[in-house]
Structure formats: C-alpha cells, structure tokens
Amino acid sequence: MATVRLRGQLEKLAGGVPQLEIEAGTVSELLQQLERDHSGLEGWILDERGVLRRHINVFVNGEPAEPQTAIDADDRIEILPAISGG
C-alpha cells in the first residue's frame, strides 16, 4: 500500500491522522478512496464531478503528479492545499 501524507487543513479534516496507507493503482483512485475512508475530506480534494480541485497539489515520490499517474505499493504520496496570501 502507498503511504499518504496529508498536509495543512487536510490532515485536520481527516481526523488529525498524519499518515495513511491506501491501496490504489492511480492517483485518481487513491483520492477517491481517501474521500470514501475519511468523510471529513469529501469535497475538499475532489469536486462534485470527481475532478481534482485546482488548489490541491499531489506529489508522488516528490514529483508533481496528475490524476492518471500510476502508483506502486512503495510510493510516498503528499497531498497539500496551495498556499496563498497577500
């Protein structure tokens, strides 16, 4: 299973769990499973169409990832909201 690390507000919405283990074949499958397993995240990562929200960044092994990016069991996934301010 891939190791998933949530950052910022997403960690709090998942119940304060800093690290999760999720089995999935792609980033998209992983994000869908994450929202199913942690209802507090529902709508924060994926929109109502199941599309990754623009303000969410996903990295696989430190590299930017797209929804179709394949995931292996030993991969490290980081999911974090974009930081903005003025």
Secondary structure, DSSP 8 states (H G I E B T S, - for coil): -EEEEE-THHHHHTTS--EEEE--SBHHHHHHHHHHH-GGGTTTSB-TTS-B-TTEEEEETTEE--TT-B--TT-EEEEEE-----
